[in-house]
Amino acid sequence: MVSIGPNNTRIPAKLYENMNWSSASIATRKLLMAIFDRNVLATHSMTGKPSPAFKDHGKPIKQQLDPLIVADIIFAVTRKCKASDKEVRNAITTKCADENKMMKLQMNKRTPMREMNKENMMR
């Protein structure tokens, strides 16, 4: 295991060595997947604050990803990829949103099957 930042977030050394550091976005996404599972990424956001785009829509507020881990990811990617904090933060936000969409799609695929099964059982 190797530490990726000052808060001692650790990932497997092999993953760190084989990381594609030519793209800040790819590196950020790979680090997120190495540290968090898909469910955590889908149900959390970088800040834990509501999106200004949906503040009046009554959407539930997501929990915040561990800020120390987020800081370590930003630390590693900004140094290895020569990227800005903003670029890494955008990649984190996008990854969480993408995982949330994937989770919703998976849930929607399962729901119709359950309804069909209920219908078949009643006959």
N, CA, C and O of each residue as an XYZ file, in Angstrom:
492
protein
N       0.849     -1.180      0.000
C       0.000      0.000      0.000
C       0.896      1.245      0.000
O       1.984      1.256      0.575
N       0.401      2.282     -0.660
C       1.147      3.532     -0.754
C       0.217      4.687     -0.392
O      -0.961      4.688     -0.748
N       0.761      5.664      0.316
C       0.000      6.846      0.708
C      -0.015      7.836     -0.458
O       1.010      8.061     -1.101
N      -1.200      8.432     -0.728
C      -1.298      9.366     -1.859
C      -1.339     10.825     -1.430
O      -1.396     11.715     -2.280
N      -1.311     11.087     -0.122
C      -1.373     12.474      0.319
C      -1.052     12.644      1.788
O      -0.760     11.667      2.477
N      -1.103     13.881      2.278
C      -0.732     14.187      3.657
C      -1.678     13.599      4.710
O      -1.326     13.533      5.888
N      -2.872     13.172      4.296
C      -3.823     12.580      5.244
C      -3.732     11.059      5.279
O      -4.548     10.387      5.909
N      -2.716     10.529      4.584
C      -2.380      9.105      4.590
C      -3.461      8.198      3.994
O      -3.630      7.065      4.443
N      -4.181      8.680      3.003
C      -5.093      7.809      2.258
C      -4.224      6.834      1.480
O      -3.284      7.240      0.798
N      -4.543      5.533      1.583
C      -3.681      4.517      0.995
C      -4.406      3.718     -0.089
O      -5.591      3.405      0.021
N      -3.645      3.402     -1.139
C      -4.142      2.542     -2.217
C      -3.063      1.502     -2.511
O      -1.910      1.682     -2.121
N      -3.426      0.416     -3.194
C      -2.401     -0.582     -3.538
C      -1.278      0.039     -4.383
O      -1.537      0.802     -5.314
N      -0.042     -0.299     -4.044
C       1.125      0.259     -4.736
C       1.087     -0.050     -6.229
O       1.448      0.798     -7.045
N       0.653     -1.255     -6.594
C       0.576     -1.663     -7.998
C      -0.354     -0.724     -8.777
O      -0.047     -0.327     -9.901
N      -1.493     -0.375     -8.168
C      -2.448      0.532     -8.813
C      -1.815      1.904     -9.030
O      -1.957      2.504    -10.095
N      -1.119      2.389     -8.014
C      -0.472      3.704     -8.098
C       0.599      3.716     -9.191
O       0.699      4.666     -9.966
N       1.388      2.659     -9.240
C       2.474      2.569    -10.229
C       1.941      2.475    -11.659
O       2.542      3.018    -12.585
N       0.815      1.785    -11.836
C       0.261      1.565    -13.177
C      -0.783      2.603    -13.580
O      -1.416      2.475    -14.628
N      -0.962      3.626    -12.756
C      -1.969      4.662    -13.020
C      -1.612      5.460    -14.270
O      -0.445      5.769    -14.511
N      -2.630      5.787    -15.060
C      -2.448      6.646    -16.234
C      -2.481      8.095    -15.744
O      -3.554      8.665    -15.549
N      -1.315      8.679    -15.550
C      -1.227     10.050    -15.031
C      -1.248     11.092    -16.151
O      -1.064     12.280    -15.885
N      -1.468     10.667    -17.396
C      -1.484     11.633    -18.499
C      -2.796     12.418    -18.551
O      -2.873     13.457    -19.207
N      -3.818     11.927    -17.865
C      -5.112     12.607    -17.828
C      -5.567     12.761    -16.383
O      -5.729     11.771    -15.669
N      -5.773     13.999    -15.954
C      -6.220     14.258    -14.581
C      -7.584     13.631    -14.327
O      -7.833     13.100    -13.245
N      -8.460     13.689    -15.310
C      -9.803     13.137    -15.159
C      -9.764     11.622    -14.973
O     -10.421     11.083    -14.082
N      -8.999     10.947    -15.809
C      -8.890      9.487    -15.703
C      -8.254      9.098    -14.372
O      -8.742      8.194    -13.695
N      -7.177      9.768    -13.995
C      -6.494      9.458    -12.738
C      -7.427      9.675    -11.547
O      -7.464      8.858    -10.627
N      -8.174     10.768    -11.567
C      -9.106     11.067    -10.472
C     -10.156      9.975    -10.360
O     -10.435      9.490     -9.264
N     -10.735      9.587    -11.480
C     -11.785      8.566    -11.483
C     -11.243      7.217    -10.993
O     -11.913      6.512    -10.239
N     -10.044      6.870    -11.419
C      -9.440      5.601    -10.986
C      -9.177      5.608     -9.476
O      -9.425      4.614     -8.793
N      -8.675      6.732     -8.963
C      -8.430      6.828     -7.523
C      -9.741      6.730     -6.745
O      -9.812      6.047     -5.723
N     -10.770      7.412     -7.227
C     -12.077      7.344     -6.561
C     -12.577      5.904     -6.496
O     -13.067      5.462     -5.456
N     -12.455      5.171     -7.603
C     -12.930      3.785     -7.642
C     -12.072      2.860     -6.778
O     -12.561      1.843     -6.287
N     -10.807      3.203     -6.592
C      -9.925      2.390     -5.757
C     -10.248      2.570     -4.275
O     -10.029      1.665     -3.469
N     -10.768      3.743     -3.923
C     -10.987      4.079     -2.518
C     -12.442      3.885     -2.086
O     -12.707      3.388     -0.991
N     -13.374      4.276     -2.941
C     -14.802      4.204     -2.612
C     -15.485      3.164     -3.488
O     -15.055      2.921     -4.615
N     -16.554      2.546     -2.973
C     -17.332      1.660     -3.842
C     -18.357      2.484     -4.620
O     -18.585      3.656     -4.318
N     -18.963      1.864     -5.614
C     -19.904      2.570     -6.491
C     -21.082      3.157     -5.723
O     -21.539      4.257     -6.034
N     -21.570      2.439     -4.732
C     -22.712      2.916     -3.961
C     -22.375      4.200     -3.211
O     -23.186      5.126     -3.172
N     -21.202      4.263     -2.625
C     -20.786      5.478     -1.910
C     -20.691      6.646     -2.885
O     -21.178      7.738     -2.591
N     -20.075      6.428     -4.033
C     -19.954      7.509     -5.017
C     -21.325      7.963     -5.515
O     -21.527      9.148     -5.780
N     -22.264      7.030     -5.644
C     -23.604      7.362     -6.142
C     -24.429      8.126     -5.114
O     -25.299      8.916     -5.480
N     -24.163      7.900     -3.839
C     -25.002      8.487     -2.785
C     -24.334      9.643     -2.047
O     -24.902     10.190     -1.102
N     -23.145     10.011     -2.471
C     -22.416     11.104     -1.835
C     -22.037     12.155     -2.878
O     -22.094     11.908     -4.082
N     -21.654     13.319     -2.389
C     -21.130     14.363     -3.275
C     -19.839     14.890     -2.659
O     -19.509     14.575     -1.516
N     -19.127     15.683     -3.420
C     -17.852     16.185     -2.920
C     -18.041     17.102     -1.714
O     -17.275     17.032     -0.753
N     -19.058     17.961     -1.761
C     -19.236     18.963     -0.709
C     -20.323     18.616      0.298
O     -20.293     19.091      1.433
N     -21.281     17.793     -0.108
C     -22.417     17.515      0.761
C     -23.453     18.627      0.733
O     -24.450     18.574      1.453
N     -23.217     19.623     -0.090
C     -24.152     20.749     -0.195
C     -25.102     20.516     -1.366
O     -24.747     19.828     -2.323
N     -26.315     21.088     -1.298
C     -27.240     20.923     -2.427
C     -26.735     21.665     -3.659
O     -26.105     22.717     -3.555
N     -27.019     21.104     -4.809
C     -26.645     21.744     -6.068
C     -27.477     23.004     -6.262
O     -28.691     22.969     -6.060
N     -26.858     24.115     -6.648
C     -27.633     25.331     -6.906
C     -28.677     25.120     -8.010
O     -29.701     25.804     -8.038
N     -28.420     24.184     -8.908
C     -29.352     23.916    -10.006
C     -30.650     23.285     -9.507
O     -31.688     23.411    -10.156
N     -30.599     22.606     -8.356
C     -31.773     21.891     -7.857
C     -32.194     22.333     -6.460
O     -32.905     21.598     -5.774
N     -31.774     23.511     -6.027
C     -32.026     23.908     -4.639
C     -33.508     24.047     -4.304
O     -33.890     23.875     -3.147
N     -34.355     24.356     -5.292
C     -35.784     24.525     -5.031
C     -36.613     23.329     -5.489
O     -37.839     23.423     -5.561
N     -35.972     22.219     -5.796
C     -36.690     21.056     -6.307
C     -36.972     20.006     -5.235
O     -37.575     18.975     -5.530
N     -36.552     20.249     -4.015
C     -36.808     19.302     -2.934
C     -36.018     18.010     -3.040
O     -36.402     17.003     -2.445
N     -34.928     18.018     -3.782
C     -34.088     16.826     -3.889
C     -33.367     16.604     -2.558
O     -32.955     17.565     -1.907
N     -33.214     15.346     -2.156
C     -32.488     15.095     -0.906
C     -31.013     15.478     -1.047
O     -30.419     15.321     -2.114
N     -30.445     15.973      0.023
C     -29.032     16.357      0.026
C     -28.198     15.095      0.229
O     -28.492     14.275      1.099
N     -27.165     14.953     -0.578
C     -26.289     13.792     -0.459
C     -25.270     14.033      0.648
O     -24.946     15.173      0.983
N     -24.775     12.937      1.206
C     -23.725     13.037      2.210
C     -22.427     13.455      1.529
O     -22.253     13.281      0.323
N     -21.530     14.004      2.325
C     -20.240     14.452      1.812
C     -19.242     13.298      1.809
O     -19.152     12.535      2.771
N     -18.497     13.185      0.714
C     -17.374     12.248      0.700
C     -16.391     12.693      1.775
O     -16.309     13.882      2.086
N     -15.654     11.761      2.338
C     -14.682     12.093      3.382
C     -13.741     13.188      2.868
O     -12.981     12.960      1.927
N     -13.790     14.389      3.492
C     -12.992     15.511      2.987
C     -11.480     15.275      3.044
O     -10.741     15.848      2.244
N     -11.015     14.450      3.965
C      -9.577     14.163      4.042
C      -9.135     13.297      2.860
O      -8.050     13.487      2.310
N      -9.982     12.354      2.483
C      -9.675     11.514      1.324
C      -9.732     12.348      0.050
O      -8.863     12.227     -0.814
N     -10.755     13.195     -0.066
C     -10.873     14.080     -1.233
C      -9.632     14.966     -1.336
O      -9.096     15.161     -2.427
N      -9.178     15.498     -0.208
C      -7.984     16.351     -0.203
C      -6.757     15.576     -0.688
O      -5.928     16.119     -1.418
N      -6.641     14.309     -0.285
C      -5.509     13.491     -0.731
C      -5.576     13.195     -2.228
O      -4.550     13.192     -2.907
N      -6.778     12.948     -2.743
C      -6.929     12.711     -4.184
C      -6.523     13.970     -4.950
O      -5.794     13.892     -5.939
N      -6.994     15.118     -4.493
C      -6.630     16.390     -5.135
C      -5.117     16.594     -5.065
O      -4.495     16.996     -6.048
N      -4.534     16.318     -3.913
C      -3.087     16.447     -3.716
C      -2.324     15.594     -4.734
O      -1.419     16.082     -5.411
N      -2.698     14.322     -4.832
C      -1.981     13.397     -5.719
C      -2.127     13.790     -7.188
O      -1.142     13.843     -7.925
N      -3.356     14.063     -7.604
C      -3.601     14.320     -9.029
C      -3.017     15.663     -9.465
O      -2.473     15.767    -10.564
N      -3.121     16.686     -8.626
C      -2.570     17.991     -9.021
C      -1.057     17.911     -9.180
O      -0.488     18.579    -10.044
N      -0.411     17.109     -8.364
C       1.041     17.006     -8.452
C       1.496     16.095     -9.594
O       2.413     16.441    -10.340
N       0.859     14.942     -9.729
C       1.292     13.980    -10.750
C       0.878     14.401    -12.160
O       1.586     14.116    -13.126
N      -0.268     15.077    -12.280
C      -0.797     15.437    -13.609
C      -0.609     16.907    -13.942
O      -0.972     17.349    -15.032
N      -0.050     17.661    -13.018
C       0.094     19.116    -13.210
C      -1.266     19.750    -13.540
O      -1.370     20.609    -14.415
N      -2.296     19.308    -12.822
C      -3.664     19.802    -13.044
C      -4.034     20.790    -11.945
O      -3.384     20.846    -10.901
N      -5.077     21.562    -12.189
C      -5.561     22.510    -11.184
C      -6.501     21.800    -10.209
O      -7.074     20.759    -10.527
N      -6.647     22.380     -9.019
C      -7.608     21.868     -8.037
C      -8.995     21.796     -8.659
O      -9.728     20.825     -8.470
N      -9.342     22.840     -9.404
C     -10.677     22.923    -10.002
C     -10.925     21.760    -10.959
O     -12.012     21.183    -10.970
N      -9.929     21.421    -11.751
C     -10.070     20.317    -12.703
C     -10.338     18.995    -11.977
O     -11.172     18.199    -12.409
N      -9.627     18.774    -10.880
C      -9.801     17.540    -10.111
C     -11.165     17.546     -9.415
O     -11.860     16.531     -9.405
N     -11.545     18.674     -8.840
C     -12.857     18.782     -8.187
C     -13.985     18.525     -9.183
O     -14.961     17.848     -8.858
N     -13.854     19.060    -10.386
C     -14.867     18.820    -11.424
C     -14.955     17.335    -11.767
O     -16.048     16.805    -11.968
N     -13.812     16.667    -11.835
C     -13.801     15.234    -12.142
C     -14.481     14.439    -11.024
O     -15.188     13.468    -11.295
N     -14.271     14.846     -9.773
C     -14.911     14.170     -8.637
C     -16.423     14.362     -8.701
O     -17.185     13.407     -8.549
N     -16.849     15.600     -8.928
C     -18.279     15.902     -9.023
C     -18.925     15.106    -10.156
O     -20.006     14.539     -9.990
N     -18.260     15.071    -11.297
C     -18.786     14.347    -12.457
C     -18.871     12.850    -12.183
O     -19.854     12.209    -12.553
N     -17.854     12.287    -11.541
C     -17.853     10.850    -11.240
C     -19.005     10.500    -10.310
O     -19.682      9.494    -10.521
N     -19.239     11.309     -9.291
C     -20.357     11.055     -8.371
C     -21.690     11.130     -9.117
O     -22.565     10.289     -8.910
N     -21.846     12.121     -9.972
C     -23.083     12.271    -10.750
C     -23.272     11.084    -11.697
O     -24.383     10.573    -11.840
N     -22.195     10.649    -12.339
C     -22.277      9.508    -13.255
C     -22.680      8.230    -12.519
O     -23.511      7.463    -13.007
N     -22.095      8.005    -11.357
C     -22.432      6.807    -10.581
C     -23.877      6.866    -10.094
O     -24.553      5.839    -10.030
N     -24.354      8.062     -9.751
C     -25.742      8.231     -9.330
C     -26.691      7.879    -10.476
O     -27.696      7.198    -10.273
N     -26.363      8.345    -11.675
C     -27.186      8.029    -12.855
C     -27.192      6.528    -13.120
O     -28.236      5.947    -13.417
N     -26.020      5.904    -13.010
C     -25.918      4.457    -13.236
C     -26.764      3.693    -12.219
O     -27.447      2.732    -12.573
N     -26.716      4.119    -10.962
C     -27.489      3.456     -9.919
C     -28.987      3.584    -10.205
O     -29.733      2.616    -10.057
N     -29.424      4.770    -10.612
C     -30.841      4.983    -10.927
C     -31.272      4.132    -12.115
O     -32.369      3.574    -12.112
N     -30.419      4.029    -13.129
C     -30.733      3.183    -14.283
C     -30.872      1.719    -13.872
O     -31.786      1.027    -14.321
N     -29.964      1.253    -13.020
C     -30.026     -0.130    -12.545
C     -31.305     -0.376    -11.751
O     -31.939     -1.422    -11.893
N     -31.680      0.583    -10.921
C     -32.900      0.445    -10.122
C     -34.132      0.428    -11.029
O     -35.065     -0.338    -10.789
N     -34.142      1.259    -12.055
C     -35.271      1.306    -12.984
C     -35.385      0.026    -13.805
O     -36.491     -0.381    -14.161
N     -34.265     -0.607    -14.106
C     -34.291     -1.872    -14.848
C     -34.902     -2.978    -13.998
O     -35.616     -3.835    -14.519
N     -34.632     -2.971    -12.704
C     -35.128     -4.013    -11.809
C     -36.608     -3.842    -11.503
O     -37.333     -4.832    -11.403
N     -37.066     -2.614    -11.352
C     -38.448     -2.352    -10.952
C     -39.465     -2.952    -11.921
O     -40.391     -3.620    -11.460
N     -39.350     -2.755    -13.232
C     -40.332     -3.358    -14.135
C     -40.367     -4.884    -14.029
O     -41.436     -5.481    -14.160
N     -39.225     -5.523    -13.794
C     -39.195     -6.980    -13.663
C     -39.963     -7.418    -12.426
O     -40.673     -8.423    -12.465
N     -39.834     -6.689    -11.339
C     -40.568     -7.020    -10.120
C     -42.066     -6.911    -10.366
O     -42.845     -7.761     -9.936
N     -42.451     -5.853    -11.062
C     -43.869     -5.653    -11.361
C     -44.390     -6.788    -12.243
O     -45.500     -7.276    -12.032
N     -43.600     -7.207    -13.225
C     -44.011     -8.307    -14.099
C     -44.133     -9.595    -13.304
O     -45.065    -10.371    -13.516
N     -43.200     -9.830    -12.390
C     -43.234    -11.039    -11.581
C     -44.458    -11.057    -10.680
O     -45.084    -12.104    -10.513
N     -44.810     -9.921    -10.099
C     -46.010     -9.836     -9.265
C     -47.239    -10.167    -10.091
O     -48.128    -10.893     -9.647
N     -47.274     -9.626    -11.293
C     -48.404     -9.845    -12.188
C     -48.529    -11.331    -12.520
O     -49.634    -11.875    -12.524
N     -47.418    -11.978    -12.794
C     -47.433    -13.397    -13.140
C     -47.816    -14.274    -11.959
O     -48.434    -15.323    -12.144
N     -47.464    -13.864    -10.760
C     -47.766    -14.651     -9.573
C     -49.252    -14.616     -9.230
O     -49.764    -15.557     -8.624
N     -49.939    -13.566     -9.600
C     -51.339    -13.419     -9.242
C     -52.245    -14.278    -10.124
O     -53.390    -14.536     -9.754
N     -51.773    -14.709    -11.237
C     -52.602    -15.473    -12.177
C     -52.770    -16.891    -11.771
O     -53.442    -17.656    -12.464
